[in-house]
Structure formats: C-alpha cells, structure tokens
Amino acid sequence: MSQIRLMRSFLTVGGWTLLSRGAGFARDVMMAAYLGSGPVAEAFLVAFSLPNMFRRFFAEGAFNMAFVPMFSKKLEGGEDAQGFARDAFNGMAGLLIVFTVLGTLAMPWLVWLMASGFAGDARFDLAVTFGRISFSYILFISLVALLSGVLNAYGRFTEASFVPVLMNLMFIAAMLIADRMGWDMGTALSWTVPVTGIAQLAFTWVSAHRAGLRFTPGWPRLTPDLKRLAIIAGPALLAGGVVQINLLVGRQVASFTEGAVAWLSYADRLYQLPLGVVGIAIGTVLLPDLSRRLRAGDAEGGRASFNRGTEISLALTVPAAVALVVIALPLCSVLFQRGAFGPQDTVNTALVLAAYGLGLPAFVLHKVLQPLFFARGDTRRPFNYAVVAMIVNAAFAIGMMPVIGFLAAALATTVSGWVMVAQLWFGSRGMGPEAQLDPRMKSRLPRIVLASAIMGAVLYAASLALAPVLAMPTIRYPALALLVAVGIVAYLAAGTASRAFNLADFRAALRR
C-alpha cells in the first residue's frame, strides 16, 4: 500500500471535519433558538452527552488508540489484518450490547453521575427519559469508529470523515420536521440520536464493503490478539478520554447553576470547530503514519511527520485561540442570540468560550503528542499523566466554584489540558529522533505566536469599530463575516512577513 501523504490526508480529514463541525454548529444554533438554555435543552444535552462520552472513551479513545497501531502493523507485515479486525468488531459488538442494556436500565444513576445538580427538579426526569431513548447510540457509533479506524489505516479518509456530516444533517432535518409538525422538540431530538447511529453504521459498513473489507457478524471469541488489545486499551481508556472526563467534572459543577450546562455546551461547539478540524484530523492521520514508520525503522521520516503535524496544528490553532478570546462576545451574540437565547445567555456563553479558547492549543497538542506513545504501544505513561491531569481538573473546578461559579468548570478544563501537555512533552524527551523538534519547527513557533498576537490586536480594534453594526439584526451576519475576514487577512500578512509560515510549502506538500 502506498505511504500516507501526511499533508494531503490531513487536508482531506480536515476539510470533511470542517463541513461536519459547520453542520454541527448550524444544528446547535437551531437548538439554541428552539430551546434556549431552559430545562429541556439542558436535559437533552446531558442525555446526548452520555453515549458520546462513553463512545469517546471506548471507541475513539482507548480502543482505536490501541487498535489502529496493531492493525497497521499486521497490515504492513502481511498478517491477517482483516481477521483481526473482524474479531475486534464482533468482540466490541458483544460487549456494547450488554453495556447498552445495563446503561439504559441504570439511566437515573448515570444522569445523577453526570449532573447531580438536576436532582429534585424537572430536568432530572427529562434527562432520564431522553437518555433511555438515545443511549443505544453508543452501540452503533462505536462500531462506526472501529470501521473508520480500519478505513483510515488503508489511507481511505474520505468515507470515514463524511460520517459526522451525515449525523448533523439528520439532526437539522429532524428539527425542521418537528417544528413543522408541532412535535415535542426534546423528544424528537432524542429519537433522532439512535436513528443517526443506525444510518452512520450502514454508511460505514457499505464503504468498508466497497473497499474489499468484510465484516461478517459472529459470536465474539477471545483470541490472543484481542487479549493483547484489551491489555493495551485498558490504560488508554483514561489517557485517550482525559478531556471527556474533565468535561464530566465540568458538567457536574455547572449543573448547580441553572442554564450553565447549556452555556458550556454551546461554547464547546464553537471551540470544537477548530479543535475538530485541526486536532482530530492531524491525530487521525498521524497515528497510523507513525506506526508504519516505526515498524519500518524510519526515524527521520517519523520526525518529519511529527514536526510538520505540530507545525500546521499550531499555525492554525494558536490564532484560532486568540480569536476565541478576543471576539468571544460578538461571536456568541451574532451566532446564538435569538429566540429563547437571551442577552445574559450570550454573556455567560462568551465567558466560557474565552476560557476554553485559552486551552485550545493544549487540546490540539494532545492529539499530536499522544501518537508518539500509542504508536509504540505505550499506554501506561499517558494513563499516569491523565490521572494527574484529572486530579488538577477536579481540584480547580471544585475549589474555584465558590469564587467564580460556573466559569470554574471551563477554566479547570483549560488548566488541566496544559498540565497534560507538559507531562506528554517531558515524557517524550527520552524517545528517539522522531519525537524531537527540528530546526524549522523551533524557528517558526515563536513567529506563529507573534503573528497571532498581531492578529489579536487588529481583531480587537476591528471589533470596537464594528460594534454598532454587530448589534443590528439585519446586517450583523455580514459584519461578523467581515470581522473574521479582517482577522484572517491580518494573520496571513503578519505570518508571511515574519516568516511564521510559507504558503508555498503547503502547495508543494500537496503536489508531492
């Protein structure tokens, strides 16, 4: 199989992820308009977060971080990679069917675990009802994640990257239909969750079949390879999902302030746009690429992949982080403030967004640094780092809640994110050349920071100048688009002048 072209693959995944996050953002804008930050919105957001949280632990986090390197090595070594994938598919399906039944039965306990502040009011009963309807989503979407990991290992990124787009489009259609038919919006959204899971699994299954991959359902059997997979995936369970665990603590803290769960969720959607486009895309491409290069003994090629992945990640996320902090209020005002979403909701969501923005580069660097460990089958050290980061997160969130209220949840996520980055960085210093920064990366990093700071100053001045039109209902959307365009132009100009990046490098990489 031909070697993965890192830049082209990144742009493929990033492009589809951008479309997915754009559709997901449109979904959340509609949800904010229909439900605001009221009890139905909070109940649905907690219910929907339950299967998604477990999916990120088991499938996208622990399982795939362990499965993809093993599958890639079997593929490269001419072993029975497809047989291993089929055994993993059937094993995961069997485990998740049992887990889905138990989770549905234990839904009141799970809701309390997610948002104990709901206890005693209408939000709790609604969240339990919505959760029981939607929890089976974890079965379908986790199998989708496994199939996507196999497709990615073959270098087929387009099919797997389209799946989230399909989900968000179905949510948008469901809200439009529910509004037109007069259905209860919370119930309609809850039933849409498992329906999207079935649709995504069907699409990925067909894509795998067309690629010549056969996944025949069968009884799970515990093979030596699956035992080894379970041993590796155990520690990765926590390491791969550290952000999700920290968000869980955040929701607990937020659940004691009415409306705060919704504010955190809407802000999360905004910062997830750059995080998804850059972090998830580079992590998806980098892990199988590093696994292959390490198996082949190509240390210098691994170093180039790691450095170019880090470079493009920071070149895109540092300015995005600055923008999320500097123009958080106009972003939330223009994009969310309508219908049931009022001015106070806007202010509180903007505060959360700025707090998340400070941690955006850290969350992306997780995706860049963790493959250095997982490609070697080393999940124990990231596990230990994750434990430390979670303790920091919980201590900060709970300790600062009496001082700054719900904002403590968002700031705790950011602080623990940077603690995790520091541990991953210092832990990787003893690795081979592929974990070291090259001269180009060392030269460009401070210039990226400088260009982002210049852009931030320009954005702040432009937001003050455009403040009157950003408040006008008819033209606030073009005004926000103009503000974003000013930021992009300022960053490109500053970055080119300071030689933080060279656009010709990206074009050359694509041609290669």
N, C-alpha and C positions, 0 to 999 in steps of 0.2 A: 504494500500500500504506500502511496506517495506521502512524503513528510508533510505534516501540517504547516501551512504558511501562517505564521502567528498573526501578522497584521491583517491579512485578508479574512482569516477566520474570526478575529476579534471584531472586525467591522461588520461581518455577517451577523454574528450573535448580537452585537451592539445595536445594529440597525433594527432587527426584529424586536429586541428588548425595548428600544425607544418607542416603537409602534405600540408594543404591549403596554408600556407604562403610560403612554399618551392616552390609550383607550381606557386604562385603569383610572387615570386621573379624570377623564370625562365621566366615567362611572361614579367616582366619588363626588364630583361637582353636582351631578344629578341627585345623588343620595343626600348631599347636604341641603339641596333645595327642597327635596321632598320631606326629609325627616329632621333637618337641623341637627341640634345636639341633644334632642329630647330623649326620653326613656326608650322608645322603640329603636332609635339609632344606636344608642349605647348597648342595648340588649343584643341587637343583631351583630354589631361589631365584635362583641365578646364571643358570641356563638360562632361566628365565622372564623375568628382567630384561633379557636380551639383545634380544629382539624389542620389548619395551616401551620400552627406551632408544632404539632406532632409530626407533620409532614416534613418540615424543615429539619427537625431532629433526626428522624429515622431515614428519610429518603434522600433529600438534597444534602443533608449534613453528614451524619455518621455513615450511612450506608454507601452513598456514592463516593465519599472521600476514601473509603476502603475498597469499594468495588471497582471503581474506574482504573486505579493502578494495577490491580490484579488482572482485570480483564485485558488491559492494554498489553501487559507483559505476556499473557497467554497468546494474544493475537500476534504479537511481534515474534514470539518463539515458535509459532506454528502448532501450538497445542489446541485442544478442543475448547476454544473460547466460547463458541455458541452453546455447547453442552453446559458449561459453567454458568452462562447467562440464563439458560432455561431452568437449571436447578435453583438459581438465586431468585428467579421470577416466581416459581412455584412455592419456594420457601417463604418469600415475602408475602405472597397472596394468602397462604395458610395462616401465617402469624397475624396478618392485618384483619382477616375476617374475624378471628377470635377477639382481637383488640377492639374492633369496631362495635361488636355486640356488647362487650364489657363497658366500653366508654359510653355507649348510648344508655345503658342501664344506670351507670354511675353519674349521669349528667348533672344532677343537683350538686354533687360533691365537686365535680370539675368546675362548674360555674363559680362555686364558692372559692375554689383554689385560684381562679383567675381574677375574680372581682368580689372579694368578701364584703366590700362596701355596699354592694347591691342588696345584701340580706335585709329582709324586712320591708322592702318596697316592691313596686310593680316591676321594676327592672329585672329582679331575680327570676320571677316566674316566667317572664317573657324570654329571658336568655335561656332558661332550661328548655322551653318549648322549641325555640328556634334551634338550639343546639342539638336536640334529638332528631330534628328533621335533617340537619345539614351534616352531622358527624360522619356519615358513611363516605363523605368526600375524601377522607384520608385514605381509604382503600384504593379508590380509583387514581387519585393524583400521585400516590406513592409508586404505584405500578408504572404510571406515566414517567416518573422521574427515573426509574430503572431503565425503561426503554430508551429514554432520552440520553442517558449515560452511555448506552451501547451505541446509539447513533453517533454521538459525539466522538466516541473512540474511533469510529470509522471515518471521522472527518466530515460527517453529514450534520452540519449545524442548523441548516435552514428549517428542516422539518420539526426538530425539537424546539426551536426558538419561536415557531409560529403558535405553539400550543397555548401560551398565556394570552395571546391576542384573541384567540377563539373564545376563551373564557370571558374576557372583558366585553367583547361584542355581544355575547349572550346575555350578560347582566344588563347591558344598556337596553337591549331589545325587551327583556323581561320588565324593566321599569316602565318603558313606554307602553307596553301592553297592559300592565297592571293599572297604570294611570287612566288609560282609555277605557278599560273595562270596569273600573271602580273597585278593584280588588284591594284587600289589605296589603299595604306595601311591604311591611315586615315579613308577613307570611309568604308573599310572592318571592321575595329575595331569598328566603330560607330554602324554599323548594328549588330555586334556581341553582343553588350550590351543588347538590348531588347530580343534577341534570348536566351541568357543565363538566363535572368529573367524568361521567359516562362518555360524553362527546369527546373529551380530550383523550381518553384511553382508546376509544375507537379510532381516532385520527392517528395516534402514535402507533397503534398496532398495525394499521394498514401501511403506514410509512415504513415500518420495520419489515413488513412482508415484502413490500416492493423493493427494499434494499437487499432481499435474499435472506433475511433473518427469520427464523421460525421459532415461535414461542408457543408450544403446544401445552395447554393446561394439563396438569397431572398432580398426583399426590406428592406432597413435599417429602424429600429424603435428605437426611443429614450426611452429606459427603465430607471427606477430609477437607476439600477446598472450602466448603461452607463453614466448617468448624473454624478454619483459619480466618475466614472472612468475619465471623462473629467475634473472634478474639481481637482482631484489628479494629472492628467497628465499635466495640464496647467503649474504649476511651474516647473515640472520635464522636460518640454520641453527645458528649458535653462540649468538646472542643469545636465541633462544626456548628453547634447551635447556640454558642455563647450569647450572641446578640439577641436571639429569641428568648433565652432565659432572662436576660436583663430587661427586655421589654415586658415580660411577665411580671417581674417585680414592679416595673413602672406602672402597669395597669392596676396592680393591687393598690399602690399609693394613690393613683388617680381616681380609683373607684369611690374614694371617700369624699370627693368633690363633685357635685352634680354637674355634668357636662364635660368633665375633664377627659374621660375616656374617648369621647368624640373628638375633642381638640387634639389629643395625642394622635389619634388615628388619621385625621385629615392632614396634620403636619407630617406624619410619617409618609403619607402618599407623595407629598411634594419632594421630600428629600430622597425618597426611594427612586425617583426618576433618574437623577444622575448616578445614584448608587447601583441601580439595576443595569443601566446602560453600560457603565464602565466596570464596576466591581464584579458583577455576576458574569459579564461577558469575558473579562480577562481571566477570571478564575476558571470558567468552563473550558476555555481553550488551553490555559497554562498547565493544568494538572495532567491531562493525557500527554501533552508535549514533553513536559519534564520527565514523566515516567518513561517514555520511549528513549529519551536522550540518556538518562541514567543507565538504563539497561544496555544501551549501545556503547556506554563509556565515553559519550560525547560531552565532556565537562564544559568545554568552551562554548559549544552550541547551547548548553543549558544556561550558561552565564548570559549569553546574548538574549535568550528568551526571557530570562528573569529581569534583566535590566531594561529591555525595551518594553516589557509589560509594565514595570514600575514607572518608567518614564511617561508612557502615554496615559497611565492611570492618574498620575499626579498632575500632568499637564491639563487634564480635563476636570479633575475633581477639586483641586485647590481653588481655581477661580469660581467653580460652582459653589463651594463652601462659603467663600467671601460674599458672593451674590445673595445666598440664602440668609446670611446675617444682615447685610446692608439694606436689602429691599424686602425683608420679610413681611412688613406691614402692607405695602402696596400689592405684593403678590397675593396675600390672603384676602385682602379687601376685594380686589378685582375678580379673583377666581372663585371665591366661596360666598361672599356676602350677597345673598339674595334669598327670597322665600323665607323659610324658617330659620335661616342662619343670620343672626343679628350682629351689630357692631361690636358688642362685648365678646361674642364668639370669635370675631376676627382678631381682636387684640390678643386674646389668650392663645389662639392658634398661632399667631405670629411669634409670640414669645417662645412657644415650644419649638417652632420651626428654626428660630435663630439658635436655640440650644442644640438642636440636632445638627444644624449646619456646622457648628464648631467641631463636631465629631465625624463629619463626612469623610475626610481623608483617612481617618483611622479605620472606619468600616471598610473602605476600599483596600487599604493596605492589608487587612486581614486576608482578603481574597488573593493577594499577591504573595504574602509570606507563608500562609499555611501550606500551599502546594509543595514548598521546599521540604516540609516534614512528611506530608502524606505520600509524596512520590517515593519516599524511602521506606514507606510502611511504618513510620514513626508517628504513632498517635498518642503515645504516653505523655510526652512533654507538652504538646498542645493541651492535653487534658489537664495537666497540673497548672498550666498558665490560666486556663479557663476558670478553674476553681478560685484562683487568686482574684481574677477579674470580677467574678460573681460576688465574692465577699466585699470587694470595694464598692460594687454597684449597690448592693443591699444596704451597706453601712451608710453610704452617701444619701441614698433615696430616703431611707427611714430617718436618718439623723437630721437631714436638712428639711424634711417635710414640715416640722413645726415653724421653721423660719421662713421658707419661701413657698410653701404649699405645693400645689400640683407640679410646679416647674421643677421641683426636686427630681421627679421621675425622669424628665428628659435630660437634665444635666448629669444625672447619675449614669445614664446610658453612654453619654459622651465621655465622661471621665474614665469609666471602666473600659471603654473602647481604646483609649490611648494607653491605658495600663497594659492591655492585651498586646498592643503593637510593640511596646517597649520590650515585653517579655519575648515575643516572637523574634524580634530583631536581635537581641543579645543572645538568645538561644541558638540562632542560626549562624553565629560568628565562627563556630568551630567546624562548620561544614566545608565542603570543597570549593573550588573556584566558582561554581555556578551560583553560589549564594553571596558572592562579593559584588560590590558596586564597581562598575568600570569607570575610567576617567570621564567619559562623555556624560554619564549619569551624575557624577559628582560636580561637574561643571554646570550642568543645566538646572539642577534642583534649586539653588539659591536664586537663579534667574526667573524660574517659574514663580517663586514666592514674590519676587519683586514685581513682575508683570501683573500678578493677581492683586497686589496692594495698590498699584496704579489704577487698575480697573475698578477696584473698590471705591477709590476716591472719586473717580469720574462718575460711577453709578450713584453715589450719594448726592453729588451735586446735581446730576440729572433728575434724580427723584424729587429733590426740592423744587427744581424748576418746573417739573411736570405735575406737581401735587394738585393744582386746581383741576386739570383735565382728567387726572386719575380718579377724581371723585365724581365726574359727570357720567351718569348712567349710559348715555348714548355712545360716547367716544372713549370710554375708559379702556376698552379692549385694544383698540389701535394704539392708545397711549402706552399701555403696558408692553405691547409688542415693540414699540419704538424704544422704550427704556431698555428692554432686553437686547435689542439690536445695538444700542449705544454701548452697552457693556461688552458685547461680543467684539465689536469693532475696536474698542479701547484695548481689550486683552490681546487681540491679534496684532495690533500695532505695537503695543508695549513688548509683547513676546518676541516679535520679529526683530524689533530694534535692539532688544537686549540679548538676542540670540538664545532665548529660552527654548525655542524650537525652530525647526525649519520645515515649512510646509512641503518642500521638495522631498524631504526624507519619507514622508508618508506616501507621496505619489510613487516614489521609487520602490518602496516596500510592496505596494500594491502591484506594480508591474512585475516585480520579481516573483 
